[in-house]
Amino acid sequence: MAEVAFSRHVQTDAARWATEALRHADESARRGGDAIDRQQLATLWLSATLAADGVQLPHTLEGRLRTAHHKLALTDDASWLAYQRWFEIYLPLVSSSVAAPSR
């Protein structure tokens, strides 16, 4: 739903749906314990994509991406490599520490 809202240029709905998806993914991850949760990673990836395109998402997104990236870096499972690399790309794009260019 977040992707559909974004494609229709309704950023507030995209943000709402992405935030809801993050909540569901977080709950799924909590139930799974310390294991890497594919649903959570996919939702983080979508949310990072939306945030990089200007959708205002929860300020916790950067921390969630960092935590997921760290978990992925600790695993030897190559099936997670795509997520790890994409998170490396998106982290600076969604970082609150990236300053806007001054005029």
Buried (B, 14 or more C-beta within 10 A) or exposed (E): EBEEBBEEEEBEBBBBBBBEBBEEBBEBBEEEEEEBBBBBBEBBBBBBBBBEEEBEBBEEBBEBBEBBBEBBEEEEEEEBEEBBEBBEEBBEBBBEEEEEEEE
